[in-house]
């Protein structure tokens, strides 16, 4: 919602200021300039990025409009799920959760959290971590090192779409200049004709520069920044899983391990200690 509002503010401010300065909106409609800038930028984007990143960019924009993937209630569910798993492992031994880990879809432990169970990447990360713990061959620092490597890989992969869009945003002013230069070439070719026609060509060339800068800094650049923040927010879900499981492997009680994980959350998504404690007490 805020993305749409932001774009409306950008368009309204730019066009509103132009009109209030006695500009004519029709003068800004230069479809051929848009073709040059948009086509060249799209072509360069395809050259610079593998198909996986292109798809991630196209799929990431609609997700931005929906807002954060994980809400505060989802983080409460993740913490509660971790608490349930660690409590079972503490009471019955690590081998007691082996079947839950191998078949999460049929596990009563995970079936209590259908939204999390439907999140394939999150569940794969969780069960892979637990599987390493069940094997019993990892010390806490060894598991932490392995998970840090996986989280770093996940972070790089999640950040690729934002980086690709930022590179595109940085290139758009340049393509605007390309469109402007081509417009000047047309203008030079028309010298000797009517002054009005020459003025029209000069205006079209300047609009090319304007469009390149506006698209780069007013639209694509902010989208890249929003996608970067979105990726960082999603990474928190994986970080709290890592913290809780590593803390448990170090010998902390499930409630303490979950509290360590809660501390990692951003303030706007972090449930209060009393609220989470009351939620977990209801499970005991």
ZIVENRA-V432787 format. One record per residue. N is the residue number from 0. PHI is phi in degrees with one decimal (NA if undefined). BURIAL is 1 if it has 16 or more other C-alpha atoms within 10 Angstrom, else 0. D_LAST is the distance of its C-alpha to the last C-alpha in whole Angstrom. Layout:
<<N PHI BURIAL D_LAST> <N PHI BURIAL D_LAST>>
This chain:
<<0 NA 0 39> <1 -66.7 0 40> <2 -65.0 1 42> <3 -63.3 0 44> <4 -60.3 0 45> <5 -61.9 0 46> <6 -64.7 0 48> <7 -63.0 0 50> <8 -64.0 0 50> <9 -60.7 0 52> <10 -63.8 0 54> <11 -62.5 0 55> <12 -68.2 0 56> <13 -67.8 0 58> <14 -69.2 1 60> <15 -62.6 0 60> <16 -64.5 0 62> <17 -65.6 0 64> <18 -67.4 0 65> <19 -65.1 0 66> <20 -89.4 0 68> <21 71.0 0 70> <22 -83.0 0 69> <23 -103.1 0 69> <24 -55.5 0 66> <25 -59.3 0 68> <26 -68.0 0 69> <27 -85.5 1 66> <28 -83.6 0 65> <29 -128.4 0 67> <30 -60.0 0 65> <31 -71.2 0 67> <32 -64.6 1 66> <33 -62.3 1 62> <34 -62.1 0 63> <35 -63.6 1 64> <36 -67.8 1 61> <37 -65.5 1 59> <38 -65.3 0 60> <39 -64.8 1 61> <40 -65.0 1 57> <41 -64.6 0 56> <42 -63.1 0 58> <43 -63.6 0 57> <44 -62.4 1 53> <45 -68.3 0 54> <46 -68.0 0 56> <47 -78.6 0 53> <48 -125.7 0 50> <49 -68.5 0 49> <50 -59.0 0 48> <51 -60.5 0 44> <52 -71.5 1 44> <53 -60.4 1 47> <54 -63.6 0 44> <55 -65.5 1 41> <56 -66.1 1 43> <57 -65.6 0 44> <58 -79.2 0 41> <59 -75.7 1 39> <60 -64.4 0 41> <61 -61.4 0 40> <62 -67.1 0 36> <63 -62.5 1 37> <64 -67.8 0 38> <65 -81.6 0 35> <66 92.7 0 33> <67 -60.3 0 30> <68 -67.3 0 29> <69 -108.9 1 25> <70 -93.3 0 24> <71 -58.3 0 22> <72 -63.9 0 19> <73 -68.0 1 20> <74 -66.1 1 19> <75 -62.3 1 16> <76 -64.7 1 15> <77 -63.0 1 16> <78 -64.1 1 14> <79 -66.3 1 11> <80 -62.4 1 13> <81 -62.0 1 13> <82 -61.8 1 10> <83 -60.9 1 9> <84 -63.6 1 12> <85 -68.9 1 12> <86 -66.0 1 9> <87 -63.9 1 11> <88 -65.5 1 14> <89 -71.8 0 13> <90 -78.7 0 12> <91 -111.8 0 15> <92 97.1 0 17> <93 -62.0 1 19> <94 -65.9 1 21> <95 -68.0 0 18> <96 -98.9 1 18> <97 -60.8 1 22> <98 -67.3 0 22> <99 -60.2 1 19> <100 -70.2 1 21> <101 -73.5 0 25> <102 -131.1 0 24> <103 -62.0 1 22> <104 -66.2 0 23> <105 -104.6 0 22> <106 -87.6 0 19> <107 -63.9 0 16> <108 -63.8 1 14> <109 -91.3 1 16> <110 -66.1 0 18> <111 -71.4 0 15> <112 -127.7 0 17> <113 -60.9 0 20> <114 -66.0 0 22> <115 -69.3 1 21> <116 -63.5 1 22> <117 -78.3 0 25> <118 -84.5 0 26> <119 -58.7 0 28> <120 -65.8 0 28> <121 -64.2 1 25> <122 -69.0 1 23> <123 -62.8 0 26> <124 -63.1 1 26> <125 -63.9 1 22> <126 -68.9 1 23> <127 -64.0 0 26> <128 -63.7 1 24> <129 -65.5 1 21> <130 -62.5 1 24> <131 -65.6 0 26> <132 -69.8 1 23> <133 -64.2 1 23> <134 -62.3 0 27> <135 75.1 0 26> <136 -101.9 0 30> <137 -118.0 0 29> <138 -82.5 0 28> <139 -60.2 0 26> <140 -69.0 0 30> <141 -71.2 0 31> <142 -63.5 1 28> <143 -61.2 1 28> <144 -65.3 0 32> <145 -63.5 0 32> <146 -68.5 1 29> <147 -62.5 0 31> <148 -64.5 0 34> <149 -66.3 0 32> <150 -66.9 1 31> <151 -64.7 0 35> <152 -63.2 0 36> <153 -61.8 0 34> <154 -64.2 0 35> <155 -64.3 0 39> <156 -66.1 0 38> <157 -68.9 1 36> <158 -87.3 1 39> <159 -61.4 1 42> <160 -60.9 1 42> <161 -64.1 1 42> <162 -64.2 1 45> <163 -63.1 1 47> <164 -66.9 1 47> <165 -66.8 1 48> <166 -62.2 1 51> <167 -62.3 1 52> <168 -61.3 1 52> <169 -67.1 1 54> <170 -85.8 1 57> <171 -61.2 1 57> <172 -58.6 1 59> <173 -64.5 1 61> <174 -68.3 1 62> <175 -62.9 1 63> <176 -67.0 1 66> <177 -58.3 1 67> <178 -62.6 1 67> <179 -66.2 1 69> <180 -62.6 1 71> <181 -63.7 1 72> <182 -64.7 1 73> <183 -66.9 1 75> <184 -58.9 0 77> <185 -64.5 0 77> <186 -61.4 1 79> <187 -61.0 0 81> <188 -70.8 0 82> <189 -97.8 0 83> <190 -62.0 0 85> <191 106.3 0 88> <192 -89.5 0 87> <193 -71.8 0 86> <194 -62.7 0 84> <195 -63.6 0 82> <196 -68.3 0 81> <197 -62.4 1 80> <198 -61.4 0 78> <199 -63.6 0 76> <200 -67.9 1 76> <201 -64.0 1 75> <202 -61.6 1 72> <203 -62.9 1 71> <204 -64.2 1 70> <205 -66.4 1 69> <206 -63.1 1 66> <207 -59.4 1 65> <208 -61.9 1 64> <209 -58.5 1 63> <210 -65.5 1 60> <211 -61.1 1 59> <212 -68.3 1 58> <213 -64.3 1 56> <214 -64.5 1 55> <215 -69.6 1 54> <216 -94.1 1 53> <217 -99.2 1 52> <218 -129.5 1 50> <219 -69.5 1 49> <220 -58.7 1 48> <221 -60.2 1 46> <222 -62.7 1 44> <223 -62.9 1 44> <224 -63.7 0 42> <225 -63.7 1 40> <226 -67.0 1 39> <227 -64.6 1 38> <228 -62.8 1 36> <229 -62.9 1 34> <230 -65.6 1 34> <231 -64.9 0 33> <232 -64.7 1 30> <233 -65.5 1 29> <234 -64.3 1 29> <235 -60.4 1 26> <236 -60.8 1 24> <237 -74.8 1 25> <238 -66.5 1 25> <239 -72.3 1 21> <240 -64.2 1 20> <241 -59.7 1 23> <242 -60.8 1 22> <243 -64.6 1 18> <244 -71.4 1 19> <245 -65.9 1 22> <246 -62.8 1 20> <247 -64.0 1 18> <248 -67.0 1 21> <249 -82.1 0 22> <250 104.3 0 20> <251 -75.4 0 17> <252 -65.8 1 14> <253 -52.5 1 12> <254 -64.6 1 11> <255 -72.2 0 15> <256 -60.7 1 16> <257 -68.1 1 14> <258 -65.8 1 16> <259 -59.2 1 19> <260 -66.1 1 19> <261 -59.2 1 19> <262 -64.6 0 22> <263 -77.1 0 24> <264 -74.0 1 24> <265 -63.7 0 27> <266 -58.8 0 27> <267 -75.4 0 27> <268 -111.8 1 24> <269 -83.2 1 22> <270 -68.9 1 19> <271 -63.6 0 19> <272 -57.0 0 16> <273 -65.1 0 15> <274 -65.9 0 15> <275 -67.2 1 13> <276 -63.9 1 11> <277 -65.1 0 10> <278 -65.2 0 9> <279 -73.0 1 7> <280 -62.1 0 5> <281 -67.8 0 6> <282 -95.4 0 4> <283 -77.7 0 0>>
